[in-house]
Amino acid sequence: MKIISIINAQTVRLRPINLPMRGAYLGDVIKAVQARYEFLQVPQRLEECDPIKGVTFLHGKFVNEKLIQINESGKVESIDQMVIDKFQFFSNGLQAEGQTTAENLSLFLDDITEWGVEEFKYRIHDIIPVENVYLTQLEVQLGENLAWKFELGEKISKKIEQMIGTYEYGKVSSEVSGFTITNEGLEEQRLRTNPFSIERRIGYPRSANVFFVTSPLKTIDLVELLKNL
């Protein structure tokens, strides 16, 4: 298995956050966040500062000695800074995303939470347990054709070929090019996670076995899963 690129990662931290009793001037908060993380685009108008819809910051930088990157073979390496493509502040939590690992984005959310509490006296509801929702999207090259791993899919493909063969345009070949796993619609699930899916990547020759993978896992966990397919 070879990692071609991290397409995107996202960490959402669900936990209600309240302003201090004395309130906080949003202009000061925005300027401070921009100064600390060097965001190039920040809210400019009052209507962009609605925590229900999300207060959005774009293209910032986070420096931390605990940051990591994953090389093409799946090994973890140390780095000291990363780009934050998007950060959003909501009344019920925080969200960060970028072409980095979900683990790095979690470190960023730790940092901005701890700093915000210290700098602006934001209050965190400790009685409500924090919930993290992850998304990792990778472009990977697998060591073999994915289709051979799904017996049911192969059976369905053969049936489709037989049925289409009776149509006016004749014989058509097909195979499993991906699949999706989701917990959507399962009533016993308290929290809906992102789906897990693998799809053949368009633009590469079929023989290259390049796939787009999206998952509800941290990046390191997803890499470990793919190594063992």
Secondary structure, DSSP 4 states (H G I P E B T S, - for coil): -EEEEEEEEEEEEE--EE--TT---HHHHHHHHHHHH--SB---SGGG--TTT-EEEEEEEEE-TT-EEE-TTS-EEE-SEEEEEEEEEETTEEEEEESS-HHHHHHHHHHHHHHHHHHH--EE-TTSPPEEEEEEEEEEE-SS-GGGG-HHHHHHHHHHHHHHTTSTT--------EEEE--TT-TT-SSPPPPEEEEEPTTS-GGG-EEEEEESS-HHHHHHHHHT-
